[in-house]
Amino acid sequence: MKSAIVFIILIFSTACGVNTVESQKRKENPQSAIPNPQSKQPVLVELFTSEGCSSCPPADRALAFLDKEQPYPQAEIITLALHVDYWNDLGWKDEFSAPLFTQRQELYAEKMKLDSTYTPQMIVDGKIEFVGSDSGKAAKAITEAAKVQKGKIEIIKNNDKLTVKITDLPAHESSNVFLAIAEDNLVSNVARGENSGKKLEHQSVVRELKSIGTLNPQEKTAEIETILQFNQNWKKENLKIVVFVQENDSRKILGVGRILFEKN
C-alpha cells in the first residue's frame, strides 16, 4: 500500500498538467476518437478483478489512475477491467462479473504457465502479468510495451454500425480481432463479503467482449464491419469502444485502438 501511494503521488505531480488539454478536448468533442499521437504507442492494460476480493480496490484505483492521468508520455494506455465470477459464491455477487472474463483469465494462466488464476491481476499487452496493485511493475511493463511498434486501428462509428480498419500489422500468427464496450464512472455499495460496507468506484468496466473477425498470418490489413448492441442500462456518456488484435497462441497484442461512444 505504501509503495502504491508513493507511485501515485510522484506520477500525478508530473502527469496532471500534461492531460489537462486532452481532457478539455474530450469534453468539447466527445464523439471524436481519443487522440493517439504518432509519438505514442497504444498499450492495452487488462485488470482481472472482483468486488468480492478485498485486495482488488487498490488495483481498481491504480487502473483508473492509468486511464485518466495517462502518466507515461510515450504510451497511450487503453484500459479494460474484467470482473471474474469465481468470487461470487463467497458472500457478494459482482454484478459486473461474467464467466467469459474468468475463461479469458484462465487462458492467460495456461499460456503463461501459472499455477492458478488470482485477483487482482494486471496483464499488459497480453504478455506481462503481475499483481494489479504493484505500481512499480506496472510502470516498467507499460514503458517497455510502448517501445514495441503495433499496427494501426481506425474505428468509425455510424449510429449502430461500426467499421474497423486495420493496417500495418507486424508479422504475426493466426489472430483474433476483439471488440470491447467498457463503461466508466460506475459505483457499487457492497453489502456483504470481503468488501462489506465499502463504496467501490470502477473505471473501464467491460460490458461486452466478443470476437468480430480472424486474421491469418498473411493478412497485414483488414476492414471489418459489425453492428453494435447497446444495453439500455448502460450510460452512453460513460462508454468507450475498444478494438484490439490478439495473436491466438502467444496472446500478444498486435494493435489496439479506442473511441468514445457518441452521445445522442
N, C-alpha and C positions, 0 to 999 in steps of 0.2 A: 504493500500500500504506500509506504513512504517513497519508494522509487517512482511509483506512478505519479504521485503528486509533484515531485520534483520535475519529472519529464513534462508534465502538463504546463507547469509554471514557466519553465525555460522556453519551451517551443511556442507557447501562446504569446510570450513577450516579443518574439521575432516574427510571428506569423499573422497576428491580427491586423496589423496595418496593411499588409500585402493584400488581404482579402476584402477590405472594405469596398474598394471599387467594384470588384467582381460581384459581391453581394448586392450592391446597389443596382448593377446592370440586370441581375436576375429578377429583382423586384420590379424594375421598369418594363422588362420584356420577358415574362415568364414562359412564353411559347417558343422561345429560341433555344437552340441547342446550348448546353453548358459548354463554355469555351474550352478548347484544347489546343493551346498554342503549340507551334512546332517545337519549341524548346522543351516541352513537357512530353513525357511518355505516360499513357494511361496505365494504371496498375489496379488490378482487381483485388480487393481485400474482402474475404468472406469470414463472418463470425458465426460459429455454431454455438447457440446459446439457449437458455430456457429461463422462464420466470420462476420455475421451481428450484433453481440452483442458487444457493446463497453466494457462490463465488462469481456469479455472472454479472451482477450490476456494475462492478468496476470495469469489466470488459465492454459492457454496453456503452458506458460513458466514454471509454477510450475510442470505440468505433465512431461514436458521434463526434468526438473531437477531430478525428482524422477527416471525417466527411465535411464538417462545417469549416474548419480552420485551414485545411489543405497546407500543412506545415512545411512541406518539402518543395522547393521551387522547381525541382526537376521532375516532379511526379504530379500527375492528375489522379488523385486517389478516388476510386469508384468503389463504394462500399455496399455490401449486402449482409443483412442479418437473417440467418436461417434458424428458426426456432425448432428444435428437435422435440420429439414426443415421448422420449423414454423417461422423462421426469414426471409425466402426468399422473402416474399411479401413486405418487408419494405425497399427496395432500393438496396439490393445486394443479388444475388443468390449464395449461397455457393456451389461450385462445388463438395465438398466432402460430402454434405448432402444427406440423404435418408429418406423416410418415415418409413422404417424399424427401424431406430435408434430412431425416435420420438416415435414409438409404444413401443419400448423396455423401454424407459424412462417413458412412461405413465403407463406401467405395474408396474414399480417400485413405481411410485407415488400411485397407487392403493393399492399395498401391504403394503406400509409404511404409508398409510392413510394421505398423503399430500393433501393440498387443491388444488395444481396445480403443473405443471411442471415449471422448470425455468432453465436458464443458467447463469453462468456456475455451473453445479452440479457434484460433485465428489462422487462416490459410491465405498466403499471398501468392497471387498469380498461379495457383494450383500446384505449387512446388514446395513451398516452405511453410511448415506448421510449427505452432508454439502456443503456450498458454495465452489466451486472449488479452489478459491484463498486463502482460510483460511488455512494457513500453520500449525498453531497450532493444529487444528482439524485433519488435515492430518497426522501429526506426531503421535498423540495419537491413531488414528484409525488403522494406519498401524502397530504400535508396538503391539497393543492389538491383531490384527488379526494374527500376526506372532506367537502368543502363542498357536494357535489352530492347532492341527495336521490334515493334509489333506491326501488324497490319493495320490498315485504316478502316474504320467502320463509320459509315454515314447513316443516320436514322432519320427517316422522313415520315411524319405522321399527317394523315389527311382524314379527319374525322375518325372513324374506327378502322381505317386501313393503314397498315404500317409497311413501309418499304425500307429494306435494309440493303445497303450497297457496301460490299466488302472488297477491298483492293490491297495489293502489295503484301499479301501474306508471306511470311518466311517459309522456308522449306518445312514440310510437316508430313505426318502420317494421317490416317483417317481421323476426321474430326467432326464434332457436332457444333451447330450454331444454336445457342440458347437465348431465349427471351425471358427476362425477369421484370415483373412490375413490383416496385417497392414503395412503401409509404413511410413518410417522416412524421415526426411530432405526435407519436402515439403514447398514450398514458394508461397505465393499469394500476388499480388499487388492489394489492394482493391480500386476500383474506385468510389464506391458510398456507401451510407448507413452510419451507425454509425462509421465505421472504415475507412471512405473515406480518401485516401491519405496514408494509412499505409501499410507497408510491414509486412505481418504476416508469421511467421515460425511455422511449425507444426511437431509434433513427434507422432508416433504410430497411424496414421490416419487409421481407419478401412475402408478397401476397399471392403471386403466381410465378411458377418457374416451369418452362417447357422447352423442348427442342423444336425448332422451326425449320431445320434443314441439316443436311450432312454434306461434308466435303471430302472428296478423295484426295490422295497425295498430289495429283496433278493440278488440282484447282487452286489457283492463287487469287482468283477473283470470283465473285458471285453476286447475284442480285436475288433477293428473296422477298416475297410479299406474303403478308399474313393479316388476319383480322383480329383486332383487339377485343377481348372480352372484359367488360367492366362490371364490377360488383357495386351496387348502389350504396353499400355501407362504407365504401372507400371514399375518402375526400380527395377530389381531383386536384385541389390546390396543393396537396401534400405528396402527390405521386410523381415518380420518375420511372422512365423506361430504360432498362439496361440490356444491351445485347453483347454477347461475348462468344468467341470461337475457342473451343477447348479440344485439345488433342485427346482422343479416346484412351490410348494406352498410358501415356506419360502423365496426363491430366494438366499439361502445360497450357497456359492461356496464350493464345496466338494473337488475339486482338480483342479490345473491349471499348465500348462507347456508351454514352447515355444522353438522354434528353429529358427535359421536364415535361410532364403530362400537361397539355394545354388546358386552360380554363375555358368553359363555355360562356 
